[in-house]
Structure formats: C-alpha cells, structure tokens
C-alpha cells in the first residue's frame, strides 16, 4: 500500500505550502499520477484524508488525474500512448523507446484562501 507513503509526502507539501502562502483554508488539491505509479485513487484519497485530518486542508476537495503512459521511439521519432503494457513503437515496431510520460507524481495546484 504505497498510497499511504505518497499521501503523507504530498499532504506535507500541501500543508507546508499553506503555511508559506498564509492560507487559512485549503479548498482544493489537484494531483497528477502517471499510470505506471499504479495508485488506487480511493486508497490514496483515504490516506490523504487521514494525513490532513484536523488541518487547514481537512475539507479540501481532492482531484486525482491519472495520465497515460507515453513513449517516444528512438528509431523513427514517433510518440504514442502505449496499450496493453507493450513498449513497442506503434509506427515502426521498434523496441528502442524512451518513456515520455507515465511515472509522474506531483501536485498540479493547491487552491485556498
């Protein structure tokens, strides 16, 4: 259950930002996860709620966006989203690809007053 560790880390960032920006309430937190992180949104949200309990972010709306895995082919330069965990270029069939997107974990934005 790596969601707990991720929630603790991200909630720490949210609360530190709230202090830095002098927010009295955090109303919304927008989080981005790459598909390869394999976060279960419901488990992450539960862990996040536990992590921010009794804080300025306790009632924040949590928005979770899962972004797909994208690769770029070194052979032909084609960039595509992978399907069925197949890291093969959809254009030329090469396996010589770079991961472009899919391993992200970040807070896109924090809203509050």
Beta strands, then each sheet from edge to edge (+ up, - down):
strand 1: 26-34
strand 2: 61-67
strand 3: 70-73
strand 4: 79-81
strand 5: 97-101
strand 6: 105-112
sheet 1: 2+ 1+ 6-
sheet 2: 4+ 3- 5+
end
